[in-house]
Structure formats: C-alpha cells, structure tokens
Amino acid sequence: MIDLKQYGYIETEPPPSGLLPARITEHRGSHYKAITERGEVTAVLKGSLYHNAESREDFPCVGDFVLLHYNDHGNSRIATLLPRHSKFSRADFSGHATEYAKTVLEQVVATNFDYAFILSSLNWDFNINRIIRYLTQARQSGGQPVIILTKADVVEDFNTPLHDVKQASPDVPVHVISAHTGFGLNAVHDYLKPKKTVVFLGMSGVGKSSLLNALMSKEVMAVKEIREDDSRGRHTTTHRQLFMLPSGAMVIDTPGMRELGLFDASEGISASFTDVEDLFTKCRFSNCQHRTEPSCAVLSALADGTLPREHWERYLSQIRENKFVNDKKGYQKEKEMFHKSISKWNKQNAKNREF
C-alpha cells in the first residue's frame, strides 16, 4: 500500500463510496497516469466529467488530486477533480501572433505546487524581461516563486546578471547553479522537503532536465545539446510529468515554452510592480493617465530616476497584454456559454420528441 500523504494529499473528508483518491503524475493525450494507495494506474476521464466541464481549465492536469473509479484490469476513470491550492496557467492564443489572436484560452501547466522554480540560463539567451514575465505569472499561481539561474559553468562572471535579476525582483529568492558541477545545488535542496512539490518553468535549453537528473541522482530525462549560434535548446521534455525525488519532495517537469502569454494576471502584476502602483496614490488626480498631467508622481519618479524607465515600460507592457487577454477571454466565455445553452436546448428537444 502507498501512503498518498507522501504525495501531498490531505484528506478533508472521506471520499464517496467506490471512489479512490489519486494524484496525476503524467498526461499524454487523452490518457493520464496517477498514483493511488494501490499503486500507479492509467486513467481516462469519466464521460460526465468530460461533458460537464465548463472549459479546459476543469480538466485534470499534472499535480492535480482527483477521485477515480479504480479498475484493476484496465483504465481507471477519473470522476472528480479536487480543489487546487495553486495553479500555473498561460494564455493559449489562437492565431499567428498575440495581436491577431481570435480567441484566448487558458492552458493549465501544473497545479498543487509549493514552489515555482523559474529557470533561466546564464548563456547568450539570458533575458531579464522574460524572467519578469514568468515571475508575474508565478506570483498569480499561488505558489512561491524562486528564480534559478543555471549553467554557471559556461560563463566567466555571473555577477552582473545576478545583480540585474535581484534589482528587478528584490523580494524573490535568486540562486545561481550548475547542474553539471554541482555548484549552488545545496541552496536548491533547502526547498526540497518531504511532501513538498516544485514545478520547473522556463524555455527549452535552460537546463530543466539537467537539474532534474542531478536532483534524482540518475538520468531520468535525456539532455539535448543547445544550438551554439543562439544558445537556444531543442525540446527535451515533451509532456508534463511528476517525479518523486529521493528527498521525498516532488518535481513537476514541464516542456519548454517558446513564449509565455500572461493569463488573468492582474494580481501577479500588482505583486510584481507594487512600487509602481504605490506611486499612483501620490498623483494629484485620481484618474491620472501619467502622460502630461501636472503633479504626476510617476512622471516625477521617471524624471529623477527613482523609477527606472525600463521598469515602467515592463509594467505598461504587461498591463496592455493582460487587458487584451481579459477582453478575449470574456468574449470566448460568452461564446462557449451560448453554444452550451444551444446544445442543452437541442438535447432537451430531442428528449421531448421521444415522448
């Protein structure tokens, strides 16, 4: 028998008769792998859960706790998705570019984690703006963000990028590591306590698989070489998967994201830019647009350098994107509800005709 509490499960009330608690450890297509007290099972969604889901957000994701009908001789059936205490999502745009997207859907990347490790390599592909975008969405997730700067062994001096990251996110832990040499890994181990879950986030080639192998003390993920011309990596992880570390902590490994679209990130933006939004309360006018108005605290801070121009531009960029996504999301939600009501109406009419 497996103690599901070791996988972070907390029972708030006994499950209904015939249902077994489980944690999703892998998702490929329409099939899931889940760990239960009876061991690992392969599972699919129960029909009612699939058809009654309001959106893709309601489908299970790696890290989720569920209740399922256990089947010893075939696929178990997931009947209930249990409440989440954290969730990292991204905007899934329909279109060739954000500004031309027809719809915006929520793509849930991972759930029920305690720490969100934002990995960024110290090679030529280092990008402070990208790190801040991940940080905003991680703040929105409900987990504690931690920034991990990888591949310290490939640069002569990492002090400048380390300083830049700390300056841009002064309240977030930042660690520099090398998975190959072991440099800095002791600091990472401090987060990996029994029953705790960490999600790895970042682009391809930042060293997620190498770090996972180092923490597992064996190769569980293949590692591909990055392109030398731009330091970009090829996708090593092709699906999301939860691993149990020797320490008793768990890691959710995720595929690299070429782009991270912010989704429903208002709280995350406010948390990332508290210094900016604090200035708004000091403006002379409550509806100040921070452009040409007199006694504008933002313009004054920009002028005397207390508000760095790049920090202000990052804030405006994220605000614009978040508004765009929220507008598209609202339209998509209304469209889905309309089609769902039509479907229910058609089904009811079909039943009435039977009588």
C-alpha positions in Angstrom: 0.0 0.0 0.0 1.2 3.5 -0.9 0.6 6.4 1.6 -0.8 9.1 -0.6 0.0 11.7 2.1 3.6 11.3 1.0 2.5 12.7 -2.4 1.0 15.8 -0.6 -2.6 14.5 -0.3 -4.6 16.0 2.5 -8.0 14.4 3.2 -10.5 17.0 4.2 -13.4 14.5 4.1 -13.7 10.7 3.3 -14.2 10.1 -0.4 -17.6 8.8 -1.5 -18.0 5.0 -1.6 -16.4 3.5 -4.7 -14.0 6.3 -5.4 -10.3 6.3 -4.7 -8.1 9.4 -4.2 -5.2 9.8 -6.6 -2.6 12.3 -7.8 -2.0 12.9 -11.5 1.7 12.2 -12.3 1.6 12.2 -16.2 -0.6 13.4 -19.0 -0.3 12.3 -22.6 -3.2 13.0 -25.0 -6.4 11.5 -23.5 -4.6 9.3 -21.0 -3.3 10.0 -17.6 -1.1 8.2 -15.1 -2.0 8.6 -11.5 -0.7 7.3 -8.2 -3.1 5.8 -5.7 -2.8 3.8 -2.5 -2.9 0.7 -4.7 -0.1 1.8 -6.9 0.2 3.6 -10.3 -2.8 3.4 -12.7 -3.6 4.5 -16.2 -6.8 6.6 -16.3 -9.2 8.4 -18.6 -11.8 11.0 -17.9 -15.3 9.7 -17.0 -17.8 10.8 -19.6 -19.8 13.0 -17.2 -16.6 14.9 -16.2 -15.6 15.5 -19.8 -19.0 16.7 -21.0 -19.8 18.8 -17.9 -16.5 20.7 -17.9 -17.1 24.4 -18.5 -13.6 24.8 -20.1 -10.3 23.1 -20.4 -9.4 24.5 -17.0 -11.7 21.9 -15.5 -9.8 19.0 -16.9 -7.1 17.4 -14.7 -3.5 18.4 -15.0 -0.2 17.0 -13.7 -0.2 17.7 -10.0 -3.9 17.5 -9.6 -5.6 15.4 -6.9 -8.7 13.5 -8.2 -11.2 10.9 -7.2 -11.4 7.9 -9.6 -13.1 4.6 -10.1 -10.3 2.1 -9.7 -10.0 -0.6 -12.4 -7.6 -3.4 -11.7 -7.8 -4.8 -15.3 -7.9 -1.7 -17.5 -8.2 2.1 -17.4 -9.5 3.7 -14.3 -12.0 6.5 -14.7 -11.4 10.0 -13.3 -14.7 11.1 -11.8 -13.9 14.2 -9.7 -11.3 17.0 -9.8 -10.4 18.1 -6.3 -9.8 21.7 -5.3 -6.4 23.2 -6.2 -4.3 25.3 -3.9 -2.0 26.6 -6.7 -2.2 26.7 -10.4 0.2 28.0 -13.1 -1.5 28.9 -16.3 -0.6 30.5 -19.6 -2.6 32.1 -22.3 -3.1 29.8 -25.3 -3.5 32.1 -28.3 -5.4 31.1 -31.4 -3.6 32.9 -34.2 -0.2 33.6 -35.6 0.5 36.5 -33.2 -0.9 37.8 -30.0 -2.4 40.9 -31.5 -4.2 38.9 -34.2 -5.4 36.1 -32.0 -9.1 35.3 -32.5 -9.5 33.6 -29.1 -7.5 33.2 -25.9 -7.9 30.0 -23.9 -6.4 29.1 -20.5 -3.8 26.4 -20.6 -3.1 25.0 -17.1 0.5 23.9 -17.0 0.8 22.5 -13.4 -1.1 22.5 -10.2 -0.8 22.0 -6.4 2.9 23.0 -6.1 4.5 24.8 -3.2 7.4 26.4 -5.2 7.6 27.7 -8.8 11.2 27.5 -10.0 11.7 29.9 -12.8 14.8 28.6 -14.6 16.9 30.9 -16.9 20.3 30.0 -18.3 23.3 32.4 -18.0 24.4 31.9 -21.6 23.6 34.2 -24.5 19.9 33.6 -24.2 19.7 35.3 -20.8 16.7 37.7 -20.9 15.6 39.7 -17.9 12.3 40.7 -19.4 11.4 37.1 -19.9 12.2 36.3 -16.3 10.0 39.1 -15.1 7.1 37.8 -17.2 7.4 34.3 -15.7 7.7 35.9 -12.3 4.4 37.8 -12.8 2.5 34.6 -13.7 4.2 32.7 -10.9 3.0 35.3 -8.4 -0.5 34.8 -9.8 -0.2 31.0 -9.3 -0.4 30.8 -5.5 3.0 29.1 -5.2 6.2 30.8 -4.0 8.4 31.9 -6.9 12.1 31.1 -6.9 14.5 32.2 -9.6 17.2 29.7 -10.6 20.0 31.0 -12.9 21.5 27.9 -14.5 24.7 27.0 -16.3 27.1 29.0 -14.1 29.9 26.8 -15.5 29.5 28.3 -19.0 30.1 32.0 -18.1 33.2 33.6 -16.7 31.3 36.0 -14.4 27.6 35.8 -13.4 27.6 38.7 -11.0 26.2 41.2 -13.5 23.1 39.2 -14.5 22.6 38.1 -10.9 22.6 41.8 -9.8 20.1 42.7 -12.6 17.7 40.0 -11.5 17.9 40.9 -7.9 17.4 44.5 -8.6 14.3 43.7 -10.8 12.8 41.3 -8.2 14.2 42.3 -4.7 11.7 40.2 -2.8 12.3 36.9 -4.6 15.0 34.4 -3.8 17.6 34.1 -6.6 20.1 31.2 -6.8 22.9 30.6 -9.3 23.7 26.9 -10.0 25.4 24.5 -12.3 23.8 21.1 -12.6 27.0 19.7 -14.2 29.4 20.8 -11.5 27.0 20.8 -8.5 27.7 24.5 -7.8 24.8 26.1 -5.8 22.7 22.9 -5.5 22.8 23.0 -1.7 20.6 26.1 -1.8 18.2 24.3 -4.1 18.0 21.3 -1.7 16.7 23.6 1.0 13.3 23.7 -0.8 13.1 20.0 -1.4 11.4 18.8 1.8 9.2 15.7 2.0 5.7 16.2 0.7 6.6 19.5 -1.0 6.1 20.0 -4.7 8.2 22.1 -7.1 7.3 23.0 -10.7 10.1 23.7 -13.2 9.3 26.5 -15.6 11.3 28.0 -18.4 12.2 27.9 -22.1 13.8 25.0 -23.8 17.5 24.7 -23.2 17.6 26.4 -19.8 18.7 23.2 -18.0 15.4 21.8 -16.5 16.2 18.2 -17.5 19.9 18.5 -16.3 18.8 19.9 -12.9 16.2 17.1 -12.6 18.8 14.4 -13.3 21.1 16.0 -10.7 18.4 16.0 -8.1 17.3 12.5 -8.9 21.0 11.3 -8.8 20.4 9.4 -12.0 19.4 10.2 -15.6 15.6 10.2 -15.9 15.4 12.7 -18.7 17.5 12.8 -21.9 19.5 16.0 -22.3 19.9 17.6 -25.8 22.6 19.9 -26.9 21.7 23.6 -27.4 22.4 25.4 -30.7 25.7 27.2 -30.4 24.6 30.2 -32.6 21.9 31.4 -30.3 22.1 29.2 -27.1 18.5 28.0 -27.7 17.6 24.5 -26.8 15.5 21.8 -28.5 12.6 20.4 -26.7 13.8 17.6 -24.3 10.6 17.3 -22.2 7.6 16.7 -24.5 5.0 16.2 -21.8 4.4 17.2 -18.2 5.4 14.6 -15.6 5.7 14.5 -11.8 8.8 12.8 -10.3 9.4 11.7 -6.7 12.9 12.8 -5.6 15.0 10.7 -3.1 14.4 13.5 -0.6 10.7 12.9 -0.6 9.9 16.1 -2.5 8.3 16.1 -5.9 9.2 17.9 -9.1 6.8 18.6 -11.9 8.8 18.9 -15.1 7.2 20.9 -18.0 8.1 21.3 -21.6 10.0 24.4 -22.5 7.8 27.4 -23.6 8.8 29.5 -26.6 6.5 32.2 -25.4 4.7 32.8 -22.2 1.3 34.5 -22.6 0.1 36.1 -19.4 -3.3 34.9 -18.3 -5.6 36.5 -15.8 -2.5 38.1 -14.2 -3.9 41.2 -12.5 -2.8 40.1 -9.0 0.6 38.9 -10.3 1.2 42.3 -12.0 0.3 44.2 -8.9 2.6 42.0 -6.8 5.5 42.4 -9.3 5.0 46.2 -9.6 3.9 47.3 -6.1 6.4 50.2 -6.3 4.8 51.5 -9.5 1.2 51.2 -8.3 2.2 52.8 -4.9 3.1 55.9 -7.0 -0.4 56.2 -8.4 -1.8 57.1 -4.9 0.6 60.1 -4.8 -0.6 61.6 -8.1 -2.6 64.8 -7.8 -5.5 63.5 -9.8 -7.2 60.1 -9.1 -7.7 59.5 -12.8 -4.2 60.5 -13.8 -3.0 58.9 -17.0 0.7 59.5 -16.2 1.3 61.3 -19.5 1.3 65.1 -19.3 -0.8 65.7 -16.1 0.7 68.2 -13.5 1.9 66.8 -10.1 2.1 63.2 -11.5 4.1 61.1 -9.2 5.0 58.7 -11.9 6.4 61.4 -14.2 8.3 62.9 -11.3 9.8 59.5 -10.5 10.8 58.9 -14.1 12.4 62.3 -14.3 14.5 61.9 -11.1 15.4 58.3 -11.9 13.8 56.8 -8.8 11.5 54.9 -11.2 13.7 53.2 -13.9 12.3 53.7 -17.4 12.6 50.0 -18.3 10.7 49.0 -15.2 7.9 51.4 -16.1 7.8 50.0 -19.7 7.6 46.4 -18.4 4.6 47.4 -16.3 2.8 49.1 -19.2 3.6 46.1 -21.5 2.1 43.6 -19.0 -0.9 45.8 -18.3 -1.7 46.0 -22.1 -1.3 42.3 -22.6 -3.4 41.4 -19.6 -6.2 43.7 -20.8 -6.1 42.2 -24.2 -6.3 38.7 -22.8 -9.1 39.5 -20.5 -11.1 41.1 -23.3 -10.6 38.0 -25.5 -11.3 35.7 -22.6 -14.6 37.3 -21.9 -15.7 37.1 -25.5 -14.7 33.4 -25.6 -16.5 32.6 -22.4 -19.7 34.2 -23.7 -19.4 32.2 -26.9 -18.8 28.9 -25.1 -21.8 29.5 -22.8 -24.0 30.4 -25.8 -23.1 27.2 -27.7 -23.5 25.1 -24.5 -27.0 26.5 -23.9 -27.9 25.7 -27.6 -26.6 22.2 -27.1 -28.7 21.7 -23.9 -31.7 23.1 -25.7 -31.3 20.7 -28.6 -30.9 17.7 -26.3 -34.0 18.7 -24.3 -36.0 19.0 -27.5 -34.8 15.6 -28.7 -35.9 14.0 -25.4 -39.3 15.7 -25.6 -39.8 14.4 -29.1 -39.2 10.9 -27.9 -42.4 11.2 -25.8 
